[in-house]
Amino acid sequence: MLMTRRFFVLLILLVACSGPIGAQPDPATLGPRVGAQVPEFSGVDQFGRRQTLQTVLGAKGAMLVFFRSADW
């Protein structure tokens, strides 16, 4: 009985904290579209060097990966 009550309390907390259903943005509307020109940007890489679109663009293009970490 106690385990069942704890389970339901946990379930209610998870549902309450998850936010409204359907509130997630549509990934297709985020960022540039496939084939669209990427805007100019600059940022610091993992070695502390400033990188721009021109410095990362190679002969075959570039693939940018943004990684967000709670450790940074």
N, C-alpha and C positions, 0 to 999 in steps of 0.2 A: 504494500500500500504506500509506504513512504517513498520507495523507488519510483512508483508510478507518478506520484505527486511531483517529485523532483523533475522527472522527465517532462511533464506537462508545463511546469514553470519554465524550464529551459527552452522548450518549444515556443512558448508564448514570448519570451524575451527575444529569441532569434527572429521571430516574425515581426515583432514590434521594432526591432533595430534595423530590419532590412529595408525599410523605406517603402514608399508606395510602389505597387506593381506597375511595370511599364515605364518607370522613371529613368531607366538607363538610356543614354544617347545611342542613336543609330550609328554604328561604326562607319557606314558608308558615307555619312555626312561629315566625318571628322577628317581633318587634314586635307592635303591636296588630292585631287582626283588622279587616277592613273593616266599618265600622259601629259598632265598639266606641268607647266614650268614651275620649278621650285623657286621660292623667293630667296634672295640673298640672305645669308646668315653668317654668323661667326660664333664660335664657342671654344672653350678650352678643352683639350683632350686629356686623357689619363696621364700624360707626361708633362702637362702644364703648358703645352704649345698651343697658340691660337690657330684654329683651323677655320677656313671659310669654304664656301661652296667650290670655289676655284681650286683650292689646295687639295680637296678630297676627290674631285672629279677626275676620273681616269679615262683611258681610251674607250672603255666599254661602259662608262657611266660610274655610278656609285650607289652603294646601298648603305643607308644610314640607319643605325639601330640605336634607339634611345632606351636606356635602362635606368629605371628609378629604383633606388635602394634606400631602405631606412637606415642603413649603416653609414651613409655619406654625410 
